[in-house]
Amino acid sequence: MKNREFYVVIKRDEDGIYIGEVPQLKACYSQGETIDELIQNIREVIEMCLEELEEESITEFIGVLP
C-alpha cells in the first residue's frame, strides 16, 4: 500500500483529553489521554476510514444487455 500523509487537527477538551480529527477523511476522528495515545488511535481510525473508502469505490459488475 502506498504511504499517504494526512493532517491531524488536535484539540484538548476541558477534561484534558486530546481529540484528533483528519479533515481530508469523512468522520475520521479519535481521542486519547496523551498525544502518543491519540496518534496511535488516529492511525487505526485512518486505516479503517481508508478501508471503508476502498469498499465504497468498488463497483459491482451486473452484466451486459444485448
PDB file of N, H, CA, C and O in Angstrom:
ATOM      1  N   MET A   1       0.848  -1.188   0.000  1.00  0.00           N
ATOM      2  CA  MET A   1       0.000   0.000   0.000  1.00  0.00           C
ATOM      3  C   MET A   1       0.889   1.246   0.000  1.00  0.00           C
ATOM      4  O   MET A   1       1.901   1.304   0.699  1.00  0.00           O
ATOM      5  N   LYS A   2       0.501   2.210  -0.775  1.00  0.00           N
ATOM      6  H   LYS A   2      -0.320   2.163  -1.343  1.00  0.00           H
ATOM      7  CA  LYS A   2       1.248   3.456  -0.897  1.00  0.00           C
ATOM      8  C   LYS A   2       1.146   4.262   0.401  1.00  0.00           C
ATOM      9  O   LYS A   2       0.068   4.381   0.985  1.00  0.00           O
ATOM     10  N   ASN A   3       2.288   4.816   0.848  1.00  0.00           N
ATOM     11  H   ASN A   3       3.164   4.719   0.374  1.00  0.00           H
ATOM     12  CA  ASN A   3       2.261   5.666   2.039  1.00  0.00           C
ATOM     13  C   ASN A   3       1.541   6.965   1.723  1.00  0.00           C
ATOM     14  O   ASN A   3       1.787   7.588   0.690  1.00  0.00           O
ATOM     15  N   ARG A   4       0.671   7.360   2.600  1.00  0.00           N
ATOM     16  H   ARG A   4       0.472   6.854   3.439  1.00  0.00           H
ATOM     17  CA  ARG A   4      -0.074   8.601   2.425  1.00  0.00           C
ATOM     18  C   ARG A   4       0.095   9.437   3.678  1.00  0.00           C
ATOM     19  O   ARG A   4       0.289   8.902   4.770  1.00  0.00           O
ATOM     20  N   GLU A   5       0.023  10.735   3.522  1.00  0.00           N
ATOM     21  H   GLU A   5      -0.134  11.170   2.636  1.00  0.00           H
ATOM     22  CA  GLU A   5       0.129  11.644   4.657  1.00  0.00           C
ATOM     23  C   GLU A   5      -1.181  12.395   4.828  1.00  0.00           C
ATOM     24  O   GLU A   5      -1.819  12.797   3.855  1.00  0.00           O
ATOM     25  N   PHE A   6      -1.568  12.576   6.084  1.00  0.00           N
ATOM     26  H   PHE A   6      -1.049  12.250   6.874  1.00  0.00           H
ATOM     27  CA  PHE A   6      -2.787  13.297   6.411  1.00  0.00           C
ATOM     28  C   PHE A   6      -2.493  14.307   7.510  1.00  0.00           C
ATOM     29  O   PHE A   6      -1.660  14.067   8.385  1.00  0.00           O
ATOM     30  N   TYR A   7      -3.178  15.425   7.454  1.00  0.00           N
ATOM     31  H   TYR A   7      -3.854  15.620   6.744  1.00  0.00           H
ATOM     32  CA  TYR A   7      -3.111  16.396   8.534  1.00  0.00           C
ATOM     33  C   TYR A   7      -4.046  15.941   9.644  1.00  0.00           C
ATOM     34  O   TYR A   7      -5.147  15.458   9.380  1.00  0.00           O
ATOM     35  N   VAL A   8      -3.601  16.099  10.889  1.00  0.00           N
ATOM     36  H   VAL A   8      -2.707  16.491  11.103  1.00  0.00           H
ATOM     37  CA  VAL A   8      -4.440  15.783  12.038  1.00  0.00           C
ATOM     38  C   VAL A   8      -4.577  17.062  12.860  1.00  0.00           C
ATOM     39  O   VAL A   8      -3.586  17.611  13.341  1.00  0.00           O
ATOM     40  N   VAL A   9      -5.812  17.528  13.014  1.00  0.00           N
ATOM     41  H   VAL A   9      -6.617  17.082  12.623  1.00  0.00           H
ATOM     42  CA  VAL A   9      -6.088  18.693  13.844  1.00  0.00           C
ATOM     43  C   VAL A   9      -6.299  18.183  15.266  1.00  0.00           C
ATOM     44  O   VAL A   9      -7.173  17.353  15.515  1.00  0.00           O
ATOM     45  N   ILE A  10      -5.489  18.690  16.194  1.00  0.00           N
ATOM     46  H   ILE A  10      -4.780  19.365  15.991  1.00  0.00           H
ATOM     47  CA  ILE A  10      -5.554  18.214  17.578  1.00  0.00           C
ATOM     48  C   ILE A  10      -6.042  19.344  18.483  1.00  0.00           C
ATOM     49  O   ILE A  10      -5.542  20.468  18.441  1.00  0.00           O
ATOM     50  N   LYS A  11      -7.026  19.005  19.292  1.00  0.00           N
ATOM     51  H   LYS A  11      -7.432  18.091  19.325  1.00  0.00           H
ATOM     52  CA  LYS A  11      -7.553  19.939  20.289  1.00  0.00           C
ATOM     53  C   LYS A  11      -7.525  19.246  21.645  1.00  0.00           C
ATOM     54  O   LYS A  11      -7.460  18.019  21.723  1.00  0.00           O
ATOM     55  N   ARG A  12      -7.573  20.022  22.690  1.00  0.00           N
ATOM     56  H   ARG A  12      -7.626  21.018  22.626  1.00  0.00           H
ATOM     57  CA  ARG A  12      -7.632  19.471  24.047  1.00  0.00           C
ATOM     58  C   ARG A  12      -8.915  19.979  24.690  1.00  0.00           C
ATOM     59  O   ARG A  12      -9.165  21.183  24.739  1.00  0.00           O
ATOM     60  N   ASP A  13      -9.728  19.041  25.186  1.00  0.00           N
ATOM     61  H   ASP A  13      -9.524  18.062  25.147  1.00  0.00           H
ATOM     62  CA  ASP A  13     -11.001  19.461  25.780  1.00  0.00           C
ATOM     63  C   ASP A  13     -10.824  19.896  27.232  1.00  0.00           C
ATOM     64  O   ASP A  13      -9.718  19.872  27.772  1.00  0.00           O
ATOM     65  N   GLU A  14     -11.926  20.289  27.848  1.00  0.00           N
ATOM     66  H   GLU A  14     -12.824  20.308  27.409  1.00  0.00           H
ATOM     67  CA  GLU A  14     -11.882  20.818  29.211  1.00  0.00           C
ATOM     68  C   GLU A  14     -11.450  19.781  30.255  1.00  0.00           C
ATOM     69  O   GLU A  14     -11.034  20.139  31.357  1.00  0.00           O
ATOM     70  N   ASP A  15     -11.552  18.494  29.900  1.00  0.00           N
ATOM     71  H   ASP A  15     -11.890  18.204  29.005  1.00  0.00           H
ATOM     72  CA  ASP A  15     -11.125  17.430  30.817  1.00  0.00           C
ATOM     73  C   ASP A  15      -9.679  17.003  30.573  1.00  0.00           C
ATOM     74  O   ASP A  15      -9.180  16.102  31.246  1.00  0.00           O
ATOM     75  N   GLY A  16      -8.998  17.648  29.608  1.00  0.00           N
ATOM     76  H   GLY A  16      -9.404  18.381  29.062  1.00  0.00           H
ATOM     77  CA  GLY A  16      -7.615  17.317  29.318  1.00  0.00           C
ATOM     78  C   GLY A  16      -7.427  16.196  28.310  1.00  0.00           C
ATOM     79  O   GLY A  16      -6.305  15.744  28.085  1.00  0.00           O
ATOM     80  N   ILE A  17      -8.517  15.743  27.700  1.00  0.00           N
ATOM     81  H   ILE A  17      -9.429  16.110  27.883  1.00  0.00           H
ATOM     82  CA  ILE A  17      -8.446  14.676  26.697  1.00  0.00           C
ATOM     83  C   ILE A  17      -8.090  15.299  25.350  1.00  0.00           C
ATOM     84  O   ILE A  17      -8.648  16.328  24.970  1.00  0.00           O
ATOM     85  N   TYR A  18      -7.157  14.672  24.631  1.00  0.00           N
ATOM     86  H   TYR A  18      -6.704  13.836  24.940  1.00  0.00           H
ATOM     87  CA  TYR A  18      -6.769  15.134  23.300  1.00  0.00           C
ATOM     88  C   TYR A  18      -7.713  14.534  22.264  1.00  0.00           C
ATOM     89  O   TYR A  18      -7.989  13.334  22.275  1.00  0.00           O
ATOM     90  N   ILE A  19      -8.198  15.382  21.378  1.00  0.00           N
ATOM     91  H   ILE A  19      -7.974  16.357  21.369  1.00  0.00           H
ATOM     92  CA  ILE A  19      -9.119  14.952  20.327  1.00  0.00           C
ATOM     93  C   ILE A  19      -8.471  15.286  18.986  1.00  0.00           C
ATOM     94  O   ILE A  19      -8.052  16.420  18.754  1.00  0.00           O
ATOM     95  N   GLY A  20      -8.393  14.290  18.109  1.00  0.00           N
ATOM     96  H   GLY A  20      -8.734  13.369  18.297  1.00  0.00           H
ATOM     97  CA  GLY A  20      -7.790  14.479  16.798  1.00  0.00           C
ATOM     98  C   GLY A  20      -8.795  14.215  15.700  1.00  0.00           C
ATOM     99  O   GLY A  20      -9.622  13.309  15.798  1.00  0.00           O
ATOM    100  N   GLU A  21      -8.712  15.024  14.644  1.00  0.00           N
ATOM    101  H   GLU A  21      -8.040  15.760  14.564  1.00  0.00           H
ATOM    102  CA  GLU A  21      -9.604  14.868  13.501  1.00  0.00           C
ATOM    103  C   GLU A  21      -8.789  14.998  12.222  1.00  0.00           C
ATOM    104  O   GLU A  21      -7.883  15.827  12.137  1.00  0.00           O
ATOM    105  N   VAL A  22      -9.117  14.173  11.223  1.00  0.00           N
ATOM    106  H   VAL A  22      -9.853  13.500  11.292  1.00  0.00           H
ATOM    107  CA  VAL A  22      -8.468  14.229   9.916  1.00  0.00           C
ATOM    108  C   VAL A  22      -9.464  14.868   8.950  1.00  0.00           C
ATOM    109  O   VAL A  22     -10.406  14.210   8.508  1.00  0.00           O
ATOM    110  N   PRO A  23      -9.263  16.153   8.618  1.00  0.00           N
ATOM    111  CA  PRO A  23     -10.237  16.849   7.768  1.00  0.00           C
ATOM    112  C   PRO A  23     -10.407  16.244   6.380  1.00  0.00           C
ATOM    113  O   PRO A  23     -11.479  16.368   5.788  1.00  0.00           O
ATOM    114  N   GLN A  24      -9.366  15.586   5.843  1.00  0.00           N
ATOM    115  H   GLN A  24      -8.495  15.485   6.324  1.00  0.00           H
ATOM    116  CA  GLN A  24      -9.452  15.027   4.494  1.00  0.00           C
ATOM    117  C   GLN A  24     -10.343  13.794   4.416  1.00  0.00           C
ATOM    118  O   GLN A  24     -10.761  13.404   3.326  1.00  0.00           O
ATOM    119  N   LEU A  25     -10.642  13.172   5.559  1.00  0.00           N
ATOM    120  H   LEU A  25     -10.302  13.488   6.445  1.00  0.00           H
ATOM    121  CA  LEU A  25     -11.433  11.944   5.575  1.00  0.00           C
ATOM    122  C   LEU A  25     -12.722  12.168   6.363  1.00  0.00           C
ATOM    123  O   LEU A  25     -12.695  12.669   7.487  1.00  0.00           O
ATOM    124  N   LYS A  26     -13.839  11.795   5.767  1.00  0.00           N
ATOM    125  H   LYS A  26     -13.861  11.388   4.854  1.00  0.00           H
ATOM    126  CA  LYS A  26     -15.147  11.976   6.382  1.00  0.00           C
ATOM    127  C   LYS A  26     -15.258  11.160   7.676  1.00  0.00           C
ATOM    128  O   LYS A  26     -14.953   9.967   7.696  1.00  0.00           O
ATOM    129  N   ALA A  27     -15.694  11.809   8.741  1.00  0.00           N
ATOM    130  H   ALA A  27     -15.941  12.778   8.726  1.00  0.00           H
ATOM    131  CA  ALA A  27     -15.944  11.170  10.045  1.00  0.00           C
ATOM    132  C   ALA A  27     -14.725  10.415  10.569  1.00  0.00           C
ATOM    133  O   ALA A  27     -14.853   9.319  11.115  1.00  0.00           O
ATOM    134  N   CYS A  28     -13.551  11.001  10.402  1.00  0.00           N
ATOM    135  H   CYS A  28     -13.446  11.891   9.959  1.00  0.00           H
ATOM    136  CA  CYS A  28     -12.315  10.349  10.848  1.00  0.00           C
ATOM    137  C   CYS A  28     -11.750  11.132  12.025  1.00  0.00           C
ATOM    138  O   CYS A  28     -11.073  12.144  11.845  1.00  0.00           O
ATOM    139  N   TYR A  29     -12.038  10.649  13.238  1.00  0.00           N
ATOM    140  H   TYR A  29     -12.588   9.826  13.384  1.00  0.00           H
ATOM    141  CA  TYR A  29     -11.560  11.317  14.435  1.00  0.00           C
ATOM    142  C   TYR A  29     -11.395  10.302  15.555  1.00  0.00           C
ATOM    143  O   TYR A  29     -11.961   9.210  15.516  1.00  0.00           O
ATOM    144  N   SER A  30     -10.600  10.688  16.562  1.00  0.00           N
ATOM    145  H   SER A  30     -10.139  11.575  16.593  1.00  0.00           H
ATOM    146  CA  SER A  30     -10.371   9.816  17.706  1.00  0.00           C
ATOM    147  C   SER A  30      -9.923  10.664  18.885  1.00  0.00           C
ATOM    148  O   SER A  30      -9.851  11.889  18.789  1.00  0.00           O
ATOM    149  N   GLN A  31      -9.622  10.006  19.997  1.00  0.00           N
ATOM    150  H   GLN A  31      -9.680   9.011  20.075  1.00  0.00           H
ATOM    151  CA  GLN A  31      -9.178  10.723  21.186  1.00  0.00           C
ATOM    152  C   GLN A  31      -8.172   9.898  21.955  1.00  0.00           C
ATOM    153  O   GLN A  31      -7.996   8.708  21.695  1.00  0.00           O
ATOM    154  N   GLY A  32      -7.514  10.540  22.904  1.00  0.00           N
ATOM    155  H   GLY A  32      -7.658  11.507  23.115  1.00  0.00           H
ATOM    156  CA  GLY A  32      -6.562   9.846  23.760  1.00  0.00           C
ATOM    157  C   GLY A  32      -6.218  10.695  24.964  1.00  0.00           C
ATOM    158  O   GLY A  32      -6.366  11.917  24.936  1.00  0.00           O
ATOM    159  N   GLU A  33      -5.761  10.050  26.015  1.00  0.00           N
ATOM    160  H   GLU A  33      -5.641   9.058  26.038  1.00  0.00           H
ATOM    161  CA  GLU A  33      -5.387  10.779  27.224  1.00  0.00           C
ATOM    162  C   GLU A  33      -4.038  11.460  27.070  1.00  0.00           C
ATOM    163  O   GLU A  33      -3.748  12.425  27.777  1.00  0.00           O
ATOM    164  N   THR A  34      -3.200  10.965  26.146  1.00  0.00           N
ATOM    165  H   THR A  34      -3.435  10.180  25.572  1.00  0.00           H
ATOM    166  CA  THR A  34      -1.905  11.577  25.847  1.00  0.00           C
ATOM    167  C   THR A  34      -1.810  11.758  24.332  1.00  0.00           C
ATOM    168  O   THR A  34      -2.585  11.173  23.575  1.00  0.00           O
ATOM    169  N   ILE A  35      -0.851  12.574  23.905  1.00  0.00           N
ATOM    170  H   ILE A  35      -0.222  13.048  24.520  1.00  0.00           H
ATOM    171  CA  ILE A  35      -0.633  12.760  22.469  1.00  0.00           C
ATOM    172  C   ILE A  35      -0.248  11.429  21.823  1.00  0.00           C
ATOM    173  O   ILE A  35      -0.736  11.101  20.742  1.00  0.00           O
ATOM    174  N   ASP A  36       0.627  10.659  22.482  1.00  0.00           N
ATOM    175  H   ASP A  36       1.024  10.926  23.360  1.00  0.00           H
ATOM    176  CA  ASP A  36       1.047   9.368  21.936  1.00  0.00           C
ATOM    177  C   ASP A  36      -0.139   8.424  21.760  1.00  0.00           C
ATOM    178  O   ASP A  36      -0.251   7.743  20.741  1.00  0.00           O
ATOM    179  N   GLU A  37      -1.020   8.387  22.753  1.00  0.00           N
ATOM    180  H   GLU A  37      -0.929   8.941  23.581  1.00  0.00           H
ATOM    181  CA  GLU A  37      -2.203   7.530  22.662  1.00  0.00           C
ATOM    182  C   GLU A  37      -3.118   8.010  21.535  1.00  0.00           C
ATOM    183  O   GLU A  37      -3.661   7.201  20.783  1.00  0.00           O
ATOM    184  N   LEU A  38      -3.283   9.319  21.424  1.00  0.00           N
ATOM    185  H   LEU A  38      -2.842   9.976  22.035  1.00  0.00           H
ATOM    186  CA  LEU A  38      -4.110   9.867  20.351  1.00  0.00           C
ATOM    187  C   LEU A  38      -3.550   9.489  18.986  1.00  0.00           C
ATOM    188  O   LEU A  38      -4.304   9.067  18.109  1.00  0.00           O
ATOM    189  N   ILE A  39      -2.238   9.635  18.791  1.00  0.00           N
ATOM    190  H   ILE A  39      -1.626   9.979  19.503  1.00  0.00           H
ATOM    191  CA  ILE A  39      -1.621   9.320  17.499  1.00  0.00           C
ATOM    192  C   ILE A  39      -1.815   7.849  17.156  1.00  0.00           C
ATOM    193  O   ILE A  39      -2.127   7.516  16.013  1.00  0.00           O
ATOM    194  N   GLN A  40      -1.634   6.974  18.127  1.00  0.00           N
ATOM    195  H   GLN A  40      -1.380   7.245  19.056  1.00  0.00           H
ATOM    196  CA  GLN A  40      -1.844   5.536  17.899  1.00  0.00           C
ATOM    197  C   GLN A  40      -3.307   5.283  17.506  1.00  0.00           C
ATOM    198  O   GLN A  40      -3.576   4.546  16.558  1.00  0.00           O
ATOM    199  N   ASN A  41      -4.234   5.885  18.225  1.00  0.00           N
ATOM    200  H   ASN A  41      -4.015   6.483  18.996  1.00  0.00           H
ATOM    201  CA  ASN A  41      -5.660   5.698  17.944  1.00  0.00           C
ATOM    202  C   ASN A  41      -6.051   6.270  16.582  1.00  0.00           C
ATOM    203  O   ASN A  41      -6.816   5.647  15.846  1.00  0.00           O
ATOM    204  N   ILE A  42      -5.531   7.453  16.243  1.00  0.00           N
ATOM    205  H   ILE A  42      -4.910   7.959  16.841  1.00  0.00           H
ATOM    206  CA  ILE A  42      -5.925   8.079  14.979  1.00  0.00           C
ATOM    207  C   ILE A  42      -5.362   7.302  13.795  1.00  0.00           C
ATOM    208  O   ILE A  42      -5.984   7.269  12.733  1.00  0.00           O
ATOM    209  N   ARG A  43      -4.204   6.679  13.954  1.00  0.00           N
ATOM    210  H   ARG A  43      -3.698   6.706  14.817  1.00  0.00           H
ATOM    211  CA  ARG A  43      -3.664   5.842  12.876  1.00  0.00           C
ATOM    212  C   ARG A  43      -4.590   4.668  12.589  1.00  0.00           C
ATOM    213  O   ARG A  43      -4.831   4.329  11.430  1.00  0.00           O
ATOM    214  N   GLU A  44      -5.107   4.052  13.639  1.00  0.00           N
ATOM    215  H   GLU A  44      -4.912   4.328  14.580  1.00  0.00           H
ATOM    216  CA  GLU A  44      -6.043   2.935  13.465  1.00  0.00           C
ATOM    217  C   GLU A  44      -7.324   3.402  12.777  1.00  0.00           C
ATOM    218  O   GLU A  44      -7.861   2.708  11.914  1.00  0.00           O
ATOM    219  N   VAL A  45      -7.806   4.572  13.158  1.00  0.00           N
ATOM    220  H   VAL A  45      -7.370   5.136  13.859  1.00  0.00           H
ATOM    221  CA  VAL A  45      -9.039   5.096  12.573  1.00  0.00           C
ATOM    222  C   VAL A  45      -8.817   5.465  11.105  1.00  0.00           C
ATOM    223  O   VAL A  45      -9.692   5.238  10.270  1.00  0.00           O
ATOM    224  N   ILE A  46      -7.655   6.031  10.788  1.00  0.00           N
ATOM    225  H   ILE A  46      -6.944   6.216  11.467  1.00  0.00           H
ATOM    226  CA  ILE A  46      -7.348   6.356   9.389  1.00  0.00           C
ATOM    227  C   ILE A  46      -7.381   5.083   8.545  1.00  0.00           C
ATOM    228  O   ILE A  46      -7.943   5.082   7.450  1.00  0.00           O
ATOM    229  N   GLU A  47      -6.784   3.999   9.048  1.00  0.00           N
ATOM    230  H   GLU A  47      -6.328   3.999   9.938  1.00  0.00           H
ATOM    231  CA  GLU A  47      -6.802   2.732   8.313  1.00  0.00           C
ATOM    232  C   GLU A  47      -8.235   2.270   8.066  1.00  0.00           C
ATOM    233  O   GLU A  47      -8.564   1.827   6.966  1.00  0.00           O
ATOM    234  N   MET A  48      -9.087   2.373   9.084  1.00  0.00           N
ATOM    235  H   MET A  48      -8.819   2.733   9.977  1.00  0.00           H
ATOM    236  CA  MET A  48     -10.484   1.961   8.927  1.00  0.00           C
ATOM    237  C   MET A  48     -11.214   2.852   7.918  1.00  0.00           C
ATOM    238  O   MET A  48     -11.991   2.356   7.102  1.00  0.00           O
ATOM    239  N   CYS A  49     -10.966   4.161   7.972  1.00  0.00           N
ATOM    240  H   CYS A  49     -10.334   4.563   8.635  1.00  0.00           H
ATOM    241  CA  CYS A  49     -11.612   5.084   7.035  1.00  0.00           C
ATOM    242  C   CYS A  49     -11.174   4.798   5.603  1.00  0.00           C
ATOM    243  O   CYS A  49     -11.991   4.851   4.684  1.00  0.00           O
ATOM    244  N   LEU A  50      -9.892   4.495   5.406  1.00  0.00           N
ATOM    245  H   LEU A  50      -9.229   4.451   6.153  1.00  0.00           H
ATOM    246  CA  LEU A  50      -9.395   4.193   4.068  1.00  0.00           C
ATOM    247  C   LEU A  50      -9.972   2.878   3.548  1.00  0.00           C
ATOM    248  O   LEU A  50     -10.305   2.772   2.368  1.00  0.00           O
ATOM    249  N   GLU A  51     -10.092   1.872   4.425  1.00  0.00           N
ATOM    250  H   GLU A  51      -9.822   1.958   5.384  1.00  0.00           H
ATOM    251  CA  GLU A  51     -10.702   0.604   4.018  1.00  0.00           C
ATOM    252  C   GLU A  51     -12.153   0.826   3.603  1.00  0.00           C
ATOM    253  O   GLU A  51     -12.615   0.250   2.618  1.00  0.00           O
ATOM    254  N   GLU A  52     -12.859   1.650   4.343  1.00  0.00           N
ATOM    255  H   GLU A  52     -12.483   2.117   5.143  1.00  0.00           H
ATOM    256  CA  GLU A  52     -14.261   1.937   4.016  1.00  0.00           C
ATOM    257  C   GLU A  52     -14.364   2.659   2.678  1.00  0.00           C
ATOM    258  O   GLU A  52     -15.269   2.375   1.893  1.00  0.00           O
ATOM    259  N   LEU A  53     -13.448   3.588   2.407  1.00  0.00           N
ATOM    260  H   LEU A  53     -12.713   3.819   3.045  1.00  0.00           H
ATOM    261  CA  LEU A  53     -13.450   4.289   1.120  1.00  0.00           C
ATOM    262  C   LEU A  53     -13.209   3.326  -0.028  1.00  0.00           C
ATOM    263  O   LEU A  53     -13.854   3.430  -1.071  1.00  0.00           O
ATOM    264  N   GLU A  54     -12.285   2.387   0.154  1.00  0.00           N
ATOM    265  H   GLU A  54     -11.761   2.302   1.001  1.00  0.00           H
ATOM    266  CA  GLU A  54     -11.998   1.401  -0.884  1.00  0.00           C
ATOM    267  C   GLU A  54     -13.222   0.538  -1.163  1.00  0.00           C
ATOM    268  O   GLU A  54     -13.528   0.248  -2.319  1.00  0.00           O
ATOM    269  N   GLU A  55     -13.926   0.126  -0.104  1.00  0.00           N
ATOM    270  H   GLU A  55     -13.678   0.362   0.836  1.00  0.00           H
ATOM    271  CA  GLU A  55     -15.121  -0.702  -0.273  1.00  0.00           C
ATOM    272  C   GLU A  55     -16.219   0.073  -0.992  1.00  0.00           C
ATOM    273  O   GLU A  55     -16.930  -0.492  -1.823  1.00  0.00           O
ATOM    274  N   GLU A  56     -16.366   1.366  -0.682  1.00  0.00           N
ATOM    275  H   GLU A  56     -15.788   1.825  -0.008  1.00  0.00           H
ATOM    276  CA  GLU A  56     -17.398   2.178  -1.323  1.00  0.00           C
ATOM    277  C   GLU A  56     -17.102   2.389  -2.795  1.00  0.00           C
ATOM    278  O   GLU A  56     -18.022   2.502  -3.605  1.00  0.00           O
ATOM    279  N   SER A  57     -15.819   2.443  -3.148  1.00  0.00           N
ATOM    280  H   SER A  57     -15.072   2.351  -2.490  1.00  0.00           H
ATOM    281  CA  SER A  57     -15.469   2.750  -4.528  1.00  0.00           C
ATOM    282  C   SER A  57     -15.495   1.520  -5.434  1.00  0.00           C
ATOM    283  O   SER A  57     -15.358   1.655  -6.650  1.00  0.00           O
ATOM    284  N   ILE A  58     -15.665   0.337  -4.874  1.00  0.00           N
ATOM    285  H   ILE A  58     -15.775   0.227  -3.887  1.00  0.00           H
ATOM    286  CA  ILE A  58     -15.728  -0.873  -5.683  1.00  0.00           C
ATOM    287  C   ILE A  58     -17.114  -0.962  -6.315  1.00  0.00           C
ATOM    288  O   ILE A  58     -18.131  -0.903  -5.624  1.00  0.00           O
ATOM    289  N   THR A  59     -17.136  -1.104  -7.632  1.00  0.00           N
ATOM    290  H   THR A  59     -16.310  -1.152  -8.193  1.00  0.00           H
ATOM    291  CA  THR A  59     -18.418  -1.264  -8.324  1.00  0.00           C
ATOM    292  C   THR A  59     -18.633  -2.733  -8.641  1.00  0.00           C
ATOM    293  O   THR A  59     -17.681  -3.490  -8.834  1.00  0.00           O
ATOM    294  N   GLU A  60     -19.868  -3.114  -8.691  1.00  0.00           N
ATOM    295  H   GLU A  60     -20.642  -2.500  -8.534  1.00  0.00           H
ATOM    296  CA  GLU A  60     -20.219  -4.500  -8.940  1.00  0.00           C
ATOM    297  C   GLU A  60     -20.631  -4.669 -10.396  1.00  0.00           C
ATOM    298  O   GLU A  60     -21.488  -3.931 -10.882  1.00  0.00           O
ATOM    299  N   PHE A  61     -20.045  -5.613 -11.088  1.00  0.00           N
ATOM    300  H   PHE A  61     -19.348  -6.213 -10.694  1.00  0.00           H
ATOM    301  CA  PHE A  61     -20.406  -5.911 -12.473  1.00  0.00           C
ATOM    302  C   PHE A  61     -21.685  -6.724 -12.477  1.00  0.00           C
ATOM    303  O   PHE A  61     -21.744  -7.801 -11.883  1.00  0.00           O
ATOM    304  N   ILE A  62     -22.709  -6.214 -13.144  1.00  0.00           N
ATOM    305  H   ILE A  62     -22.661  -5.340 -13.627  1.00  0.00           H
ATOM    306  CA  ILE A  62     -24.003  -6.867 -13.172  1.00  0.00           C
ATOM    307  C   ILE A  62     -24.167  -7.714 -14.419  1.00  0.00           C
ATOM    308  O   ILE A  62     -24.703  -8.820 -14.343  1.00  0.00           O
ATOM    309  N   GLY A  63     -23.728  -7.231 -15.541  1.00  0.00           N
ATOM    310  H   GLY A  63     -23.293  -6.332 -15.603  1.00  0.00           H
ATOM    311  CA  GLY A  63     -23.853  -7.990 -16.777  1.00  0.00           C
ATOM    312  C   GLY A  63     -23.954  -7.056 -17.971  1.00  0.00           C
ATOM    313  O   GLY A  63     -23.876  -5.834 -17.841  1.00  0.00           O
ATOM    314  N   VAL A  64     -24.129  -7.665 -19.138  1.00  0.00           N
ATOM    315  H   VAL A  64     -24.191  -8.657 -19.244  1.00  0.00           H
ATOM    316  CA  VAL A  64     -24.228  -6.916 -20.390  1.00  0.00           C
ATOM    317  C   VAL A  64     -25.592  -7.195 -20.996  1.00  0.00           C
ATOM    318  O   VAL A  64     -26.032  -8.342 -21.067  1.00  0.00           O
ATOM    319  N   LEU A  65     -26.249  -6.141 -21.428  1.00  0.00           N
ATOM    320  H   LEU A  65     -25.891  -5.209 -21.370  1.00  0.00           H
ATOM    321  CA  LEU A  65     -27.553  -6.293 -22.083  1.00  0.00           C
ATOM    322  C   LEU A  65     -27.346  -6.257 -23.586  1.00  0.00           C
ATOM    323  O   LEU A  65     -26.522  -5.485 -24.078  1.00  0.00           O
ATOM    324  N   PRO A  66     -28.099  -7.100 -24.342  1.00  0.00           N
ATOM    325  CA  PRO A  66     -27.964  -7.106 -25.803  1.00  0.00           C
ATOM    326  C   PRO A  66     -28.538  -5.845 -26.422  1.00  0.00           C
ATOM    327  O   PRO A  66     -28.507  -5.686 -27.642  1.00  0.00           O
TER     328      PRO A  66
END
